[in-house]
Amino acid sequence: MLVIGPHISIAKGFKKAAETAVEIGANTFQFFSRNPRGGNAKVYDEKDIVGFEKIRRESNFGPLLAHAPYTMNLGGNKDEVYEFARRVIKEDIERMDNLGIEYLCFHPGSHVGGGVDFGIDRIIDGLNEGITGNENITVLLETMSGKGTEIGRGFEELKRIIDNVQYKDRVGVCLDTCHIFSAGYDIVNNLDAVLEEFDKTIGIDKLKTIHLNDSMMPFGSNKDRHAAIGEGEIGLEAILNFMTNPAIKDLPFFLETPFDDQGHKEEIKMIKKALNGR
């Protein structure tokens, strides 16, 4: 079964977000674990959560994905920035786990001049503090495009983090198609080789979710600019090939394309039609 959905706001509650997902033809969705540009964490209404869980069951939703805020930099070299990130990842792992959300993804961070080794060590320390090993949720490192001092532009950097987390079974990877294309992994012309490299470096079993995005920027540009599916440098055919690859096809796909809910409804409809025509 194809599991696909976009990023949906939970500003009006989880139940409303789940209703929106159903209305637009999705059977999962991504949402921010808290204010994406700030640090505030919302207290969820119990009645709303009950309604949300009812829709999840009745509509046979696939796994859901929470996204940590962009303000969180677990690899930063400023102590106040790092302490904020440590607090947020620890709190959000617990909060999302209590809600029964399957996955929490985050941008590994930027070392901001501290160096890759320094940044990776900080990320490892933050995850080892935040993950107790008693959770059901899996924390996902997102593959990055490699702009500036970002950590996670290469599979090797993600491997170093995972290898040094104490509870490795609670950590995985969210692969962003726009990001890895921009980072120099040729998923258009050499997808099998990219997946083979991922498997040899990290292990394909660690690949848990997909951010399904086209790229406004050319291959290897190290720039993070998402485009609508089929309207960027990756192209529809390559994305369909990606989605139907045996190693990937059963994973949940999350759209982060530049649309509102109605636009995502049309995009999901287009993707399903294109897949059915194969």
C-alpha positions as CSV (number, residue, x, y, z in Angstrom):
1,M,0.0,0.0,0.0
2,L,1.3,3.4,-0.9
3,V,1.7,5.6,2.2
4,I,1.9,9.3,1.2
5,G,1.0,12.6,2.7
6,P,2.1,16.2,3.0
7,H,3.2,18.5,5.8
8,I,0.0,19.6,7.5
9,S,-0.4,22.3,10.1
10,I,-1.7,21.2,13.6
11,A,-2.5,24.8,14.5
12,K,-6.2,23.9,14.7
13,G,-5.5,20.5,16.4
14,F,-4.5,17.0,15.4
15,K,-8.1,15.9,14.6
16,K,-8.5,18.7,12.1
17,A,-5.1,17.8,10.6
18,A,-6.1,14.2,10.2
19,E,-9.4,15.2,8.7
20,T,-7.5,17.4,6.2
21,A,-5.3,14.4,5.3
22,V,-8.3,12.2,4.5
23,E,-9.9,15.0,2.5
24,I,-6.9,15.4,0.2
25,G,-6.3,11.7,-0.4
26,A,-3.4,11.2,2.1
27,N,-3.0,8.4,4.5
28,T,-0.3,10.0,6.7
29,F,1.1,13.4,7.3
30,Q,4.1,15.3,8.8
31,F,3.8,18.1,11.3
32,F,6.0,20.3,13.4
33,S,6.6,19.0,16.9
34,R,6.5,22.7,18.1
35,N,6.7,26.2,16.7
36,P,9.2,25.7,13.8
37,R,10.7,29.2,14.2
38,G,10.6,29.4,17.9
39,G,10.7,27.3,21.0
40,N,7.2,27.1,22.3
41,A,5.6,23.6,22.7
42,K,1.9,23.3,22.5
43,V,-0.1,21.5,25.2
44,Y,-2.5,19.2,23.4
45,D,-6.1,18.8,24.2
46,E,-7.1,15.3,25.3
47,K,-10.4,15.3,23.5
48,D,-8.6,16.4,20.3
49,I,-6.1,13.6,20.6
50,V,-8.9,11.0,21.1
51,G,-10.6,12.3,17.9
52,F,-7.3,12.2,16.0
53,E,-6.6,8.6,17.0
54,K,-10.1,7.5,15.9
55,I,-9.5,8.9,12.4
56,R,-6.0,7.3,12.3
57,R,-7.6,3.9,13.0
58,E,-10.6,4.2,10.8
59,S,-8.7,5.6,7.8
60,N,-5.8,3.1,8.2
61,F,-3.1,5.7,8.4
62,G,0.5,4.7,7.9
63,P,3.2,5.9,10.3
64,L,3.3,9.6,11.1
65,L,6.3,11.9,11.2
66,A,6.9,14.8,13.5
67,H,9.5,17.4,12.4
68,A,11.7,19.1,15.1
69,P,11.9,23.0,14.8
70,Y,14.4,24.6,12.5
71,T,15.7,26.7,15.4
72,M,17.2,23.6,16.9
73,N,20.9,23.2,16.2
74,L,22.3,20.2,18.0
75,G,25.7,20.6,16.4
76,G,26.2,24.3,17.2
77,N,29.3,25.7,18.8
78,K,27.5,28.3,21.0
79,D,26.6,26.9,24.4
80,E,23.2,28.6,24.7
81,V,22.2,27.3,21.2
82,Y,23.3,23.8,22.1
83,E,21.6,23.8,25.5
84,F,18.3,24.9,23.8
85,A,18.7,22.1,21.3
86,R,19.4,19.5,23.9
87,R,16.3,20.5,25.9
88,V,14.1,20.5,22.8
89,I,15.1,17.1,21.4
90,K,14.7,15.5,24.9
91,E,11.3,17.1,25.4
92,D,10.0,16.3,21.9
93,I,11.1,12.7,22.0
94,E,9.0,12.3,25.1
95,R,6.1,14.4,23.9
96,M,5.8,12.7,20.5
97,D,6.3,9.3,22.0
98,N,3.4,9.9,24.4
99,L,1.2,10.8,21.5
100,G,2.0,7.5,19.7
101,I,3.8,9.2,16.8
102,E,6.1,6.7,15.1
103,Y,8.9,9.0,13.9
104,L,10.6,12.3,14.9
105,C,13.0,13.7,12.3
106,F,15.5,16.6,12.7
107,H,18.2,18.4,10.8
108,P,21.4,17.1,12.4
109,G,22.8,20.6,12.8
110,S,25.5,22.9,11.6
111,H,28.9,23.2,13.3
112,V,29.1,26.9,12.5
113,G,32.9,26.9,12.4
114,G,33.4,24.4,15.3
115,G,34.4,21.7,12.8
116,V,32.6,18.5,11.7
117,D,34.1,16.4,14.4
118,F,33.0,18.8,17.1
119,G,29.5,19.1,15.7
120,I,29.1,15.3,15.4
121,D,30.2,14.8,19.0
122,R,27.7,17.3,20.2
123,I,24.9,15.6,18.2
124,I,25.8,12.3,19.7
125,D,25.9,13.6,23.2
126,G,22.5,15.3,22.7
127,L,20.9,12.1,21.4
128,N,22.4,10.0,24.1
129,E,20.9,12.3,26.7
130,G,17.5,12.5,25.0
131,I,16.9,8.8,24.1
132,T,16.3,6.6,27.1
133,G,15.8,3.3,25.2
134,N,12.3,2.9,26.6
135,E,10.6,4.8,23.8
136,N,8.6,3.4,20.9
137,I,9.3,6.4,18.7
138,T,12.3,6.3,16.4
139,V,14.5,9.5,16.0
140,L,15.5,10.2,12.4
141,L,18.5,12.0,11.1
142,E,17.6,13.9,7.9
143,T,20.0,13.8,4.9
144,M,21.1,17.3,4.1
145,S,22.1,19.3,1.0
146,G,25.4,20.4,2.4
147,K,25.0,24.1,2.4
148,G,27.4,26.1,4.7
149,T,28.5,24.0,7.7
150,E,25.7,21.6,7.7
151,I,26.3,18.1,9.1
152,G,24.7,15.2,7.3
153,R,25.6,16.0,3.7
154,G,27.2,12.6,3.3
155,F,26.1,9.1,4.5
156,E,29.4,8.7,6.3
157,E,28.6,11.6,8.7
158,L,25.2,10.1,9.5
159,K,26.9,6.7,10.1
160,R,29.3,8.2,12.6
161,I,26.4,9.6,14.6
162,I,24.4,6.4,14.6
163,D,27.4,4.2,15.4
164,N,27.9,6.2,18.6
165,V,24.3,6.5,19.9
166,Q,23.8,4.1,22.7
167,Y,20.3,3.0,21.7
168,K,20.9,2.4,18.0
169,D,17.6,0.7,17.5
170,R,15.8,4.0,18.3
171,V,17.7,5.9,15.6
172,G,17.3,5.9,11.8
173,V,17.4,8.1,8.7
174,C,14.9,10.3,6.8
175,L,16.1,10.6,3.2
176,D,15.2,13.8,1.5
177,T,15.3,13.4,-2.3
178,C,16.0,17.1,-2.9
179,H,18.7,17.2,-0.3
180,I,20.7,14.2,-1.5
181,F,20.4,15.2,-5.2
182,S,21.7,18.6,-4.2
183,A,24.4,17.0,-2.1
184,G,25.7,15.1,-5.1
185,Y,24.0,11.7,-4.9
186,D,22.8,10.9,-8.4
187,I,19.3,9.5,-7.8
188,V,18.3,10.3,-11.4
189,N,20.9,8.3,-13.4
190,N,22.3,6.0,-10.8
191,L,19.7,5.3,-8.1
192,D,20.8,1.7,-7.5
193,A,24.4,2.7,-6.8
194,V,23.2,5.4,-4.4
195,L,21.1,2.9,-2.5
196,E,23.9,0.4,-2.5
197,E,26.2,3.0,-1.0
198,F,23.6,3.8,1.6
199,D,23.3,0.1,2.5
200,K,27.0,-0.4,2.7
201,T,27.6,2.7,4.8
202,I,24.6,2.9,7.1
203,G,22.4,-0.2,6.4
204,I,19.2,0.0,4.3
205,D,17.3,-1.2,7.4
206,K,18.0,2.3,8.9
207,L,16.1,4.1,6.2
208,K,12.7,4.7,7.7
209,T,11.0,7.6,5.9
210,I,11.3,9.7,2.7
211,H,10.9,13.4,2.2
212,L,9.7,13.4,-1.4
213,N,10.7,16.6,-3.1
214,D,11.9,17.8,-6.5
215,S,14.7,20.2,-6.6
216,M,14.7,23.8,-8.0
217,M,18.6,23.7,-8.0
218,P,20.8,21.6,-10.2
219,F,22.6,18.4,-9.2
220,G,25.5,18.9,-6.7
221,S,24.6,22.5,-6.0
222,N,24.5,22.0,-2.2
223,K,21.4,24.3,-2.1
224,D,18.1,23.4,-0.4
225,R,15.3,24.6,-2.6
226,H,12.3,22.3,-2.9
227,A,10.2,22.1,-6.1
228,A,6.8,20.5,-6.9
229,I,7.1,16.9,-8.0
230,G,8.0,16.7,-11.7
231,E,8.7,20.5,-11.9
232,G,12.3,20.5,-10.9
233,E,15.8,19.2,-11.8
234,I,15.0,15.6,-10.6
235,G,11.9,15.2,-12.7
236,L,8.8,13.1,-12.5
237,E,10.2,9.9,-14.2
238,A,13.2,9.7,-11.8
239,I,10.9,10.3,-8.8
240,L,8.5,7.5,-9.9
241,N,11.5,5.2,-10.4
242,F,12.6,6.1,-6.9
243,M,9.1,5.4,-5.4
244,T,8.9,2.0,-7.1
245,N,12.3,0.8,-6.2
246,P,12.0,-2.4,-4.1
247,A,14.1,-1.0,-1.3
248,I,11.9,2.1,-1.0
249,K,8.4,1.5,-2.2
250,D,7.0,0.4,1.2
251,L,8.3,3.3,3.1
252,P,6.1,6.3,4.0
253,F,6.5,9.3,1.7
254,F,6.1,12.9,3.0
255,L,5.7,15.8,0.6
256,E,7.4,19.1,1.5
257,T,6.5,20.7,-1.8
258,P,5.4,24.4,-2.1
259,F,1.7,23.9,-2.0
260,D,-1.3,24.5,0.2
261,D,-3.7,21.7,1.1
262,Q,-5.6,21.9,-2.2
263,G,-2.3,21.9,-4.1
264,H,-1.2,18.8,-2.3
265,K,-4.5,17.1,-3.1
266,E,-3.8,17.6,-6.8
267,E,-0.2,16.5,-6.4
268,I,-1.1,13.3,-4.6
269,K,-3.7,12.6,-7.2
270,M,-1.2,13.1,-10.0
271,I,1.4,10.9,-8.3
272,K,-1.1,8.1,-7.8
273,K,-2.3,8.3,-11.4
274,A,1.3,8.2,-12.7
275,L,2.2,5.2,-10.5
276,N,-1.0,3.4,-11.7
277,G,0.0,4.0,-15.3
278,R,3.3,2.1,-14.9
